[in-house]
């Protein structure tokens, strides 16, 4: 029995970990490129959840297709947000950009509250559960993890092997040098930011398949994302995915052996310990 | 400068005396309205002491306010179980001291971080404390701790005077900090921390001093509020409260002496008016206003006034 619980806990943790990793990936990508911490990340994840939810409800299509359409909508939302606000924040002090994005978060959360009420919602689909030996896992978690892994692999491959990916990595290393080498840094900023927002929308949509969500629910995911990106080294997408798995495991173990309510506190403890013991995160020095 | 800083100080203290007298003669509803405004003012000043001067984005400042509140309620419950009770100012001072000690303990590790990392860490600590309180039986979990009848009898006018004394203290402290090496050092850190360090500013000492000082005053405010409502809730640590404080110091002028005062008065009146006029949309309006202020008026009202006054050779602080 004890072994079964442990096995189940680990499996659950790993599957939720992919989602944590994906949620942090947009944040870490934006930070890496622009040195801006997207303080509106949680609200944007929730907006992604609502977008996927409404596409699914209004057009009653396959939820995965709805989530993918929602991701494209996120890309457009990202471009608009960049054009209106974020391009002005690139060279602003950290305090100014944090507060401006905090303002964005207030606008989004309260707009969602007014438009769609504070009632929790979720995408109501039942996928069959899968049992294998000792463990049972819900089909939606498997599906979510597969999409999350696919999106992460796609992002990492784009960064590594395409021309655009090389432009992004050059900007991450040194934006001034990249400009001198002929990289259109403003274009990289705009596209990189939009991809980051699209990833947050994707994470939100996937999340809606597993958990209920509400307008102000973003804060806890934003905080988990902060922990994940710091643990996985800010600006490093691969480290972020790995850290997501660690945090997923810790989340699940805390839930099984203590109480799920304390999971955020344990996560923040890890955050503070990371800052103390390994300020650069687990991937420090491994670019 | 020609003693202009003194003018800003007398203006601030004069205003406090005025609303003090008004609060004492007015009816209790007005007094509690002013009480809440002065509370915001103290929080804005305490945030300004560290964040305003050093430029470090402290998104977990409410943790000190909340810990101050819990210090009062926990000690009141503990003392009353032993059949004891203390005069209210002792509870309030205890709240400030506990918050300052907590700031010293967490300050040493997290003040080594900069910019966004520091913001994440403060947010994380704030939430960690809040979640821990919500899940600790001895701290009342989500229900909070009620101390009705455990502390000396409740009187809004007496509490208002105590709160005003705290406000006086924080204004004078800010004035002193601005005029001494600590203030110059912090502003040097805001301009460029590496350069400040090379020029001989003891950056880590200055940062932790200002951080603990801000925590002390936020703790005092939390203590008075617990006495006012005779309870402490985990809601006191909700980071949404930071919005009010940040808005107040940005409207007034970040890192100045008059700024938090002007900002919190304007913010409080406007917030109240908007809340009545647009109960559902006022926070959206605030979000837009916050962004516009940061982009176009980053120095606030004091900054705007100084642009005009500079032509006459005067400066507000």
Contacts between the chains, C-beta under 8 A, distances in Angstrom:
chain1	res1	chain2	res2	distance
A	31	B	116	7.1
A	35	B	116	7.8
A	37	B	116	3.9
A	37	B	119	6.6
A	37	B	120	7.1
A	39	B	119	7.8
A	85	B	291	6.6
A	85	B	295	7.9
A	88	B	295	5.8
A	92	B	294	8.0
A	93	B	55	6.5
A	94	B	55	7.8
A	94	B	57	6.0
A	94	B	115	3.9
A	94	B	116	5.6
A	94	B	119	7.2
A	95	B	51	7.3
A	95	B	55	5.7
A	95	B	56	7.7
A	95	B	57	4.5
A	96	B	294	5.2
A	96	B	298	6.4
A	98	B	57	4.9
A	98	B	59	7.4
A	98	B	116	7.1
A	98	B	119	5.5
A	99	B	57	7.6
A	99	B	246	6.0
A	99	B	250	7.0
A	99	B	290	6.4
A	99	B	294	5.5
A	100	B	290	7.2
A	100	B	291	5.0
A	100	B	294	4.9
A	100	B	295	6.9
A	102	B	243	7.3
A	102	B	246	7.6
A	102	B	290	7.2
A	103	B	286	7.8
A	103	B	287	4.4
A	103	B	288	7.1
A	103	B	289	8.0
A	103	B	290	3.8
A	103	B	291	4.2
A	103	B	294	7.4
A	104	B	287	6.9
A	104	B	291	7.0
A	105	B	287	7.6
A	106	B	243	6.8
A	106	B	283	5.5
A	106	B	284	7.1
A	106	B	286	6.3
A	106	B	287	3.5
A	106	B	290	7.2
A	107	B	284	5.3
A	107	B	287	3.7
A	107	B	288	6.4
A	109	B	283	7.8
A	110	B	280	7.9
A	110	B	281	7.2
A	110	B	283	4.3
A	110	B	284	4.7
A	110	B	287	7.1
A	111	B	284	6.0
A	113	B	280	7.9
A	114	B	280	5.3
A	114	B	281	6.8
A	114	B	284	7.6
A	219	B	239	7.7
A	223	B	123	6.8
A	223	B	124	6.8
A	223	B	127	5.7
A	226	B	120	4.7
A	226	B	123	7.0
A	226	B	124	6.8
A	227	B	124	7.0
A	230	B	117	7.2
A	230	B	120	6.1
A	234	B	116	7.6
A	234	B	117	7.6
A	259	B	135	6.7
A	261	B	131	7.0
A	261	B	134	7.0
A	261	B	135	4.9
A	262	B	131	6.8
A	262	B	132	7.6
A	262	B	135	5.5
A	264	B	127	6.2
A	264	B	128	7.4
A	264	B	131	4.9
A	265	B	127	7.7
A	265	B	128	4.8
A	265	B	131	4.3
A	265	B	132	5.2
A	265	B	135	7.5
A	268	B	124	4.0
A	268	B	125	6.8
A	268	B	127	5.8
A	268	B	128	3.8
A	268	B	131	7.8
A	269	B	128	6.3
A	271	B	120	7.2
A	271	B	121	7.0
A	271	B	124	4.5
A	272	B	109	7.0
A	272	B	110	7.4
A	272	B	121	6.6
A	272	B	124	6.4
A	272	B	125	6.6
A	272	B	128	7.6
A	275	B	109	6.5
A	275	B	110	6.7
A	275	B	112	7.9
A	275	B	113	6.1
A	275	B	117	7.1
A	275	B	121	5.7
A	276	B	109	5.2
A	279	B	112	7.6
A	279	B	113	7.2
A	279	B	117	7.6
